[in-house]
Amino acid sequence: MGFLTPSPQPVPPAEFVRLPLRDRVRILATHWVEDGFGTPRVLHVVYILKMLGLYFALGLAITSWTTSHVHFTDPASWFDNVVVYQKLAVWLMLLEVIGLGGAFGPLCGHFAPMLGNVRYWLRPGTIRMAPWGRHVPGTGGDERTVLDVVLYVAVLASLLYPLLASAEPVRFLPAGTGPQELVPPEAFVPILIVMPLMGLRDKVIFLAARSEQYLPIMLMSATLGALVMAEDAGSAAFVNLVVVFKIIICVVWIGAGVSKLGDHFINVVPPMISNSPGQPSFLKRLHYRDAPADVRPSRLAWFMAHVGGTTVEILIPLVLLVTTNNTVALLGAIAMLVFHIFITSTFPLAVPLEWNVYFGYIAMVLWGGLGGGFDAEVYNIWNFSEPLLLIPIFALLCFGPVLGNLRPDLVSFLPSMRQYAGNWASAVWAMKPGVEERLNELPLVENQLDQLQRMAPTPYERDDAEMTMQKVLAWRSMHSQGRGLFSVLYEHLDDVEERTVRDGEFVCNAILGWNFGDGHLHDERLVAAVQKRLNLAPGDLVVAYCESQATPWANPPQAYRVIDAALGVVEKGTWNVRDCVAEQPWLPNGPVPLTVSWSASGFRRRRTLTEGPSSGTEAIA
């Protein structure tokens, strides 16, 4: 790939677009092995500058301007004051909710312009997604109002308050701890009120802010922080606060590690490694069994997934949670720093780069023991002065991950802590000719095919843009749910070759302004919102949708449903995940077996599931 130009396509785009869907998926999946998304190098530079400059450097500068003991020109001071934990969390939440965090740029479906979020959420009339609109009074509907815009502005203001507020000194500290400061506890109260209210009106903004990651930090900063700053406080109150900060980050790590158990995550690692601009081609190929003939994960990929990934994310945080040894704490912190640096280096789709910088850096702050920082012999869970208080703290932090693994249909994959686990609710949209163009009729929406054709500095030709968009489909097919979703399309559509097929996550980014792997944002509720505005005919837009697999380590059937924009949900069923991961991404042996559990009244397939893959479905009046 060039610095300003993407890598050459594996076949001429004009020839590619005329090929059957299976051949297109095969070509791009095998090409992904060494080339990944093939983005120009300049985009990696943009992401690096945004990550290290806009987030980390400017975040530390803001911290130094609003504190007394953190100095921008003294790196040693960056690692021994817990206020950086608070300030950088607020700064990152602000960047995320504006759209300058993980949802920024081409790797998240924003090509021209590269910014989504704030452009959509400051404009009345765009689509919003209320989580319980039918049950919570005052939250119904799917159109953004002036009230929603005001609430969003209030969210931005409530994040600026603790970010710019001057830190206050902590008076009572354990012996050996250097001077400490905290953001005034009351500065977090507005965001703790406004963000949940915003979430009731539009869950997209709530999730885009990564509330599951940062609101707990702010809640504990407001409550336990108030105890630290109280007139009658002792040094134990500050120890308690730092220990809870450690617990929060460990729950995130361990929750993410547990979510990677099962058959999904091994399929995440090879395409993630393949997208890394710093990995040599031979090392990328080693993560596949026999590329290009067999692009299922190799034994090296299994090792990287379940030893380098799952084991690290569960065992090391458990050790960090209970250790009282400074050397062990430092080694564990270094291991987690390396872990996050590695993830960052792969530039994964959805690019949660700043999040990885934050967690890797904060591991060194909380456990590194640098300077006058946090001695593990003092700041450990065994020295928490109110042990009974740990019960509600752990219950609060573990509620989302536990419920999300038992009932993934009820909880977004983000509060479930399934970040990059491969076990995602997902969808593939199949549109008749002309439907994708009609998406541009929605407020502020421009489909990505059009965006690519005017992307500066090197706009794409139409066929080249089409081929680039289908790389996302190939990426999806390399994951477990992708094989299931394509199987559903092949079983339902006899005209799939004539349709425009798009990954639901990228469509969602164009319509809502944000998505980070959450299929719940582009299920039948978003399809219904689109239908209300475009009035499509039956069959114009058909969506194959799957829910995350509950308790993936037990391998129950994974649920899917078929959504017709004009008819609603027309079929529900399941597939076996092991059938999916046993196949190549392009399904050369045909669709994986599907078990139908429900069909809408008057809807039937045109063929049985045992027939060839070219048949379709129809609605019977």
N, C-alpha and C positions, 0 to 999 in steps of 0.2 A: 504494500500500500504506500501511496505517496504522502507527503506532508500536507498538501492541500487537496489531494484527490483521493477518493476511495480506491480500494484494491480492484484490479480487473475482475470482471465477472467470469465465472467458469465457462459459460457458453454465451454466444451473442444474445442479448436480450430479446431481439426481434424473433429469434428462433425459440427461445425459452418460453415466451408467453403462449406459444401455440402447442406446447406439449401437454399431455395429460397431467392431472394434479399429482398422481403418484410419482411420475418422473420428475416433476418439478421439485417435490419434496426430497426425493433421492439425491438429485444434483446438488441442492443447496445444503442438505444435511451432511453429505460427504465433503462438500467444500468447506463447511463450517469447521471441520476437524482441524484444519491448519490455518484458516483465515478468520474464523469468528464472524462478527458482523461486518468486518472490513472497512471500518470507519477511518477517515483520514487522520493522520497523526496529530494534526493541529487540534482536533477535538480532544485528544488526550491531554494536550497541553492546557487547553481551556479548563478541563475538569481539574487538573492538578493545581492550576492557579486559583481556581475557585475554592478548592479544598484547603490548600495551605495558606493562600493569601486572604481571600474574603472571609473564610470561616476561622481558621486557626490564628493567623497573625492579627487580623482585625479584632477577633474575639478577645485575644490576650491584651491587645491595645486598649480596648474598652474596659477590660478588667483592671488594667493598670491605672487608667484614668479615674476609676471610681473606687479604688482601694488605696490603702497606705503602704501595704507590705508586699504587693505584687508589682514588680517593676519590669516594664517591657524590655529594657536593655540589660536585665540581669536574669538570664535563663534559670539560674538556681532558684530564684524566687517563684518560678512557675510551678514548682513541684512540692512545695511544703506548706501551702495554705489552702484550706478546703473551700474557700470562697471561689476559687477557679472552677470547682465542680458545679457550683450553683450558676455562676455567670455564663459559663460555656453552654450549660444546658438550656438556659433561657435564650441565648443568642442562636443556638441551633434550632430551637423550636420556632423562633421568629423567622429564620431563613427558610425552614421547611414550609411554614404556613404561607409565606410569600411566594414560594416556588423556586427558590435559589438553592435548595438542598437536593435531595435524592431525585425529585421529579423533574429536574432541569435537563434540557437538551435532547439530542437525537437518541441516546440510549434509553430514553423513556418516552419516545414518540413525539417529542416536540422539536420540529425541524426548523420552521420559520413562522413565527419567532420561536426561540428556544425556551421561552417562559410561558407557563400556563397559569396556574393557581390564581394569583392576584388579579390578572386580567379578567378572569371569569367571575370572580367572587365580589368584585366591585361593581358589577353590572347587573341591574335588575333585569329580569326576563330570562336569564340563563337557567338551566336545569339544576335543581338541587335534589338531594336524596335524604328525606327524613327517615330515621330508622324505625320509628313507631308512629308514623303519621296518622294511622287509623285508630290509635289507642291513646295518644297523648294530646289533649285539647290544645289547640293553637299551633299545631305543627303540621297539619295536613297540607296536601298539595305537593306539586313538584316544580313550581316556578319560583325563582328567587325574587323577593320583594325588597322594597326600600328598607324594611325592618331587618332583613337578613344582611343587607349591606352595612347597616348601622352596627349590627352585632359583630360583623367581621372587622370593621374598623375598631370597635371596642376591644376585640381580641388583640389586634396589633398594638393598640395603646396600652393594654394591660400587660403585654410582654415588654414594652419599652420601659415601663415603670421599674420593675426589679433590675432590668439590665442597666439602666442609667442611675439608679439610686446609689448613693454613697454607702459603702459598707461600714458596718459598725464593729468596733473591737470587742472581742470576747474577753471578759474579765477573769473568769475562773478556768484555769487550764491545768491538766496534769503536769507534774514535774517533767522536764525534758522536752516539752512541746514548745516550739517557737511561737511568736506572736500570731494570733489568728483573728480573722474577721469573718463576719457573716452579712449577707444581704438582710436588711431589716425584715423580720418575719411578716409584718403586715403588708409588705410590698407584693407578696404572693397572693394575697386574698382576692384581688380583682380577677386574676386569671383563673383562679379556682372556682369562681362564680360564673364568669362570662363564658369560658370554654365549654363547660357542660351544657349551658343554655344554647350555645351555638351548635353543639353536637345534636341536640334535640331537633333543631331546625334543619341541619345539614350534616350528616355523619361524615361526608367527604372531607370537610374542613377539619373536623375533630380528628380523623385518622391521618390526614395530611400533616397535621402538627405533631404527629407521633406522640399523641397524648398518653398512650400506654407506657411510653418510655420516660417522659419528662414530667407529667403531672404528679406521679408519686414522689419525685424529687422535690417538687414544689410544695406538695402537701406536707411532707416531713419537714421541709424548711420552715413552713409556717407554724406547724404545731410543736414539734420538738425544738425547732429553732427558738420559739417563744420561751420555752423552758430554759434554754441556754442563756438567753438574754435577760431573764427575770432577775429582780433585785436579790432574791434569796437563793440564786442558783449556786450549785457546786460544780466542781470539775467533772463529776460523773455525768452531768447533763450533756456536756460536750462530747464525751466519750460515746454516750448513747447515740447522739446524732451521727457521728462519723461511722459507727457500727451499722446503723440503719442505712446510710449511704452505701456501705459495702454490701449489705444484704440486697438492696435494690439491684445493683449491677450483677450480683451473683445469680439472682433469680432469673434475670434476663438471659444470662449465659446458659444456665442449666435448663431453663425452659426451651431455649433454642436447641440445645443438645438432645434433649428428650424427644423433641419433635422430629429429629432426623433418624430415629429408630424406624425400621421398616424397610420397604423395598423402593422408596422414592429417591432418597438422597443420593444414592450411588449414581443415579442418572443425572444429577445436577452437576457433579464435579467435572466430568469431561468437557461438556460445552462451556462451562465457566472458565476452565483452564485454556480452552481453545480461543477464548476471546481476549486473553491476556496479551498485550503487545510485547511484553518482555520475555515470553516463553519461547524457546527455540522449537522449530517444527517437529523435530524428532521426539521431543519430550511431550508435545501435544498428542502425537500419534500413540505414544506408549499408554495413554489413558483409554485407548480403544482396543478391542480384541484383535481386529485385523482390518483396519481402515484401508481402503474405502469399502471393502466387501462386507465387513461386519463392524458396525460402529456402536455395538453395545459396550458397556463399560468393561474394562480389563480388571485384572487382580490389583494392579497398581491403583486404579480408580477406587476399588473397594477399600484398599489400605488408606488412601487419602481421605475417603469419606468417613470411615468408621474408626480409624485410629487417629489420623491427623485432624479429623473433624469432630465426630460425635464424642470420642473419648476425651479429647482435649476440652471440649465445651462443658462436659459434665464433671470429670474428675478434678481438673485443676481448680475450677471455681469452688468445688466442695472443699478442697484443701485450703484455699484462700479464706473460705468462710470460717474455718475452725482453727487455723494455725495460730500459734502464739510465738513462732520462731521467725525472726527477722530475715534470716537467710532463705528459708523456705518461701516466705512472703515475696521477697525480691525475685527469686527464681520464677515463681508462679506469675508474678506481674510481667516479667520479661517474656515468658512463654505466651501470655495473652496478647502482649504488644506485637510479637512476631506473628501470631495468629491473625490479628486484624490488619497488619501490614500486608500479609499475603493475600487476604481477601480483597483489600483495596487494589492491589497490583493487577487483579484480573479484570477490573472495570466491568463488573457484572451488569447485565441489563437491569434497569431501574436505579443503578449507580448509587447505592447508599454509602457514598464515600465519606462524607462528613461524620456520619454515625460511627463508622469504623475508626476514624481518627479520634473521635471523642472517647470511645470506649477503650481503645488502646492507650491513649494518653492518661485517662483517669485511672486506669489500672496502676500506672506508675505513680500517680499522685497518692492514691489510697494505700498501696502496698509497697511501694518502692523504698520507703523509709529514707528518702533523700533529704539532706539538710536537716532542718528541725521539724521534719514531717511526722508521720504517724507510725510510731513504734508498734509492731505487731504484738509485743508483750503487753501493751496497754490497750490498744484499740482492737479488741477481739470480742467475739460474741460471748465469751465466758465472763467478760467484765461488764456486760450490760447490766445496769443496776436495777432494772425493773423487768425481771424475766417474764412475768405474766403478760407484759405489754407486747412481747414478741408474738404471742398467739394471734391477736388481731392484725398485727403487721404482716406476718406471713400469710394469714388468711386473705387479706386484701391483695397482696402481691401475687398470690398463687391462684386466685379465683379465676382470672381470665384464662391462664394456661390449662388449668384442670378442666373447666367447663368447655373450653375450646377443643380439647382433645376428646372429650366424651360426646359433645354435641357441636360439631363444627358448623352446623347450619345456623346456630344461634350466635356465634361469636366470629368477628373478623379474624383473619389469620394473624393480624398484628397483635392484638391483645392476647391471642393464643400463643404468641412467641414462636411462630413457625417461620421466622425470617429465613428465606432461602433454603427451606427444608425440602422443597420439591413436592410437598403435599399441599397443593393449592386448589382452591375453587377456581375454575378456569372456564373459558368459553371460546368457541370459534364461531364467527358470524359468517353466514353464507348468503350473499345478496344477489338478486337478479340484476342484469345489466341496467344501469341507470340509478340504482338505489343508493350506491355510495355517493354519487354526485348530489343526490337529494339531501344527504346529511348536511350539506353546506347551507341548507335552508334554516337549520337550527341556529339559535342566537350565538354568535361569536365562533361558530364551528367552521373549520376548514379541514377537509379530510387530508390525511397525510400524503396521499398521492399527489395532490395539488401543491402541498407545502414543499415536497421534494423538488418539484419542477421549478420552483423559484428560490431554492435554497442558495444563499450566497456562501462562498464566492464561486462555487461550481454547481449551478443548477443541473438537475438530472433531465435527460430525455424521458419521455413517458414510459417506454418499455423498460428502461433502466430503473426508473422509480418503482414500477410495478415489481420488478425482480427484487429490488431492495426491500420492499414491504413484505414480500413472500419469504425473505430470510427469517423474519420473525416467526412465520409458520413453521419453517424448518427447525428453528430453535425450540419451538413448543413441541414438535414431534419427537425431539430427542429426550423429552421428559415423559414420565409414565402416563400422565393424564392426556398428553398429546395424542398418543396412540389410541386411547379410548375415544377421545373427541372426534378424531378423523374416522374412526370406525362407525360412530353414530352418523356422521355425514354420509358416508358411503352407503349405509343401510337405508337412509331416508331420502336421498336425493338422486334421482336418475339424471338430473341435469347439472350435477355438480361441476362438470367441466366447463359449462357456460357461465358459471357464477363467479362473482368476486368473493374470494374467501379471505377473511382478515382475522387476526388474533383479537379476541375481545378486549384484552388489556389496552392495546393500542387504540382501538375504537373508543374505549372509555376515556382515554387521555384527551382525545379530540373533542368529545362531547361534554365531559364534566370538567376538563382542565387538569385532572390529576388521577393517577392510579399508581399503586405500588404493589402489584400482584394480587390485589383483593378482588376475586371474582364476584363477591357479593355486590360490588358496585356496578356490575354490568350483567345482572341476571334479569328475570322477567320484569322487575320493576323499572329498570332503565329502558328495556325494550318497550314496555307499555308507555313510558313517557315519550319515547321517539314516535311510537305509533299514534299517540294522541295529536302530535304535531304534523305528522306526514301522511296519515291515513293510507297506509300501504294495503295492497290487496293480499289475500291469503297466498302464501308461498313466496311473496316478494323478499321477505327476510326470515330466514330460519336460523336459529341459534342452537348449537349443541353445547350444553352446559353441564359441568360436573361439580359436585360438592367435594370438599376435602374429605379424605378418608378418616373416620373416627378410629381412635386407638390403632394407628397403623402397624404397630408391632404385633398385633393380633391378626392382622390382615382380614378384616371383614370385607364384604363386597363394597365397592365404591359406587355411590349413587350418581346417576346422570338424569337429565331431563331434556326434552326437546321443546323449544319455544318457537312458535310461529307468531310473528308480530301481530297479525290480524286475528289469530285464533286463541292466543295464550299458550299455556303449557298443554301439549298434546300427547306427551308420552313421558313416563318415568320408568326407570329401570336401573340395573346395576351391571358392573363388569368386575372381573377378578383382576386385581392389580398385577398379579404374577403373570397373567396372560399378556398384559401390556408390556411388561419389561422383558418378556421373552422374545418379543418381535423386534424387527428392524423399524426405524422411524417411519419408513415409507410403506409399511405393511405389505410386503410382497406376497404374503400368504393370505391376503384378504383381511377383512375386519376381525378384530378379536371377538369372541362370543359375548353377546349381550343377552341379559335376562330381563324381559319386559315385565314390570310389576303393575302397571296401570296405563290405560289409554283413555283419552277423552272420548266422550260419547260421540259417535258418528265418525270417529277417526280410525282408520286401519291402514296397515302397510299394503303396498302393492305386491309384496312378496313375503315369504317366510324368511327367517333369519338364516336359513341354511342355503339359500340360493346365492348366486353370484353377486359380486359387489356393485354391479351397474344398475340395479333396480332402485326404485324410489318409493315414495309414499303418496297418499292422496287423502283428502278429507271427503267423507261421504256425507252428503246432506241428509 
